[in-house]
Amino acid sequence: MNKRLLRILYTSKTYNRLSKADLSKLLQQCRDNNDHINIKGILCYTGHDFIQVIEGPEEATIRLYHKILNDDRHYDCKLINISLSSSYIFNSWSMGYLDISHGDMQLLRQELPEKLSNDNAEIFAYQLRNYLNTTPQQNTAETIFI
Ligand SMILES: Cc1cc2nc3c(=O)[nH]c(=O)nc-3n(C[C@H](O)[C@H](O)[C@H](O)COP(=O)(O)O)c2cc1C
């Protein structure tokens, strides 16, 4: 199996809740950039914490992660898992978005501490993709206006 994609799962925090406009700008930036460099993934936001998966060609993914680490819109980046893969999990998403501050995401929020471990990272990423695929309002750019 030719494992040429790199997948990174990390968490970080924001000082204050990002405004809708700032979040919208961030997502637009992610999607515009990622489209050009074959990066895919998901960004989850609780209103305080980010959870992000980025996946793509090794070099581009490492370069992007380095940029993200130096971004002052968040802090306390914690690398949860880094792995090689032969296929994308978030194939249809240049950057999917899940607002996990909503009530319907309560179960996911409760389970986060357990899911955010190196051992569970891949299963968790698949679960996040399933959330994206089964939550219709998250499928469009409108999701950025939370
Ligand atoms: C939580 C978070 C996630 C981000 N995710 C991405 C991403 O997936 N793709 C991306 O290009 N930039 C992402 N960024 C923005 C980068 O840190 C950086 O600002 C951007 O890539 C710079 O783009 P530029 O070189 O075109 O100016 C993210 C920033 C934050 C705070």
The ligand as a MOL file (V3000), in Angstrom:
LIG
                    3D

  0  0  0     0  0            999 V3000
M  V30 BEGIN CTAB
M  V30 COUNTS 31 33 0 0 0
M  V30 BEGIN ATOM
M  V30 1 C -7.7210 26.9460 13.6290 0
M  V30 2 C -7.0870 27.3550 12.3110 0
M  V30 3 C -7.1540 26.4810 11.2420 0
M  V30 4 C -6.5900 26.8300 10.0140 0
M  V30 5 N -6.6840 25.9690 8.9740 0
M  V30 6 C -6.1700 26.3230 7.7720 0
M  V30 7 C -6.2870 25.4680 6.6470 0
M  V30 8 O -6.8660 24.3830 6.6900 0
M  V30 9 N -5.7570 25.9200 5.4700 0
M  V30 10 C -5.1350 27.1210 5.3450 0
M  V30 11 O -4.6720 27.4650 4.2580 0
M  V30 12 N -5.0210 27.9520 6.3950 0
M  V30 13 C -5.5280 27.5790 7.6050 0
M  V30 14 N -5.4280 28.4360 8.6540 0
M  V30 15 C -4.8070 29.7380 8.4260 0
M  V30 16 C -3.2980 29.6440 8.4660 0
M  V30 17 O -2.8610 29.6810 9.7950 0
M  V30 18 C -2.6750 30.8280 7.7120 0
M  V30 19 O -3.1820 32.0390 8.2240 0
M  V30 20 C -2.9860 30.7910 6.2470 0
M  V30 21 O -2.7540 29.5190 5.7050 0
M  V30 22 C -2.0920 31.8390 5.5200 0
M  V30 23 O -2.4730 31.8310 4.2150 0
M  V30 24 P -1.6690 32.7180 3.1760 0
M  V30 25 O -0.2900 32.1670 3.1770 0
M  V30 26 O -2.4260 32.5230 1.9030 0
M  V30 27 O -1.7390 34.1270 3.7060 0
M  V30 28 C -5.9560 28.0900 9.8850 0
M  V30 29 C -5.8810 28.9470 10.9840 0
M  V30 30 C -6.4480 28.5900 12.1800 0
M  V30 31 C -6.3970 29.5330 13.3370 0
M  V30 END ATOM
M  V30 BEGIN BOND
M  V30 1 1 1 2
M  V30 2 1 2 3
M  V30 3 2 2 30
M  V30 4 2 3 4
M  V30 5 1 4 5
M  V30 6 1 4 28
M  V30 7 2 5 6
M  V30 8 1 6 7
M  V30 9 1 6 13
M  V30 10 2 7 8
M  V30 11 1 7 9
M  V30 12 1 9 10
M  V30 13 2 10 11
M  V30 14 1 10 12
M  V30 15 2 12 13
M  V30 16 1 13 14
M  V30 17 1 14 15
M  V30 18 1 14 28
M  V30 19 1 15 16
M  V30 20 1 16 17
M  V30 21 1 16 18
M  V30 22 1 18 19
M  V30 23 1 18 20
M  V30 24 1 20 21
M  V30 25 1 20 22
M  V30 26 1 22 23
M  V30 27 1 23 24
M  V30 28 2 24 25
M  V30 29 1 24 26
M  V30 30 1 24 27
M  V30 31 2 28 29
M  V30 32 1 29 30
M  V30 33 1 30 31
M  V30 END BOND
M  V30 END CTAB
M  END
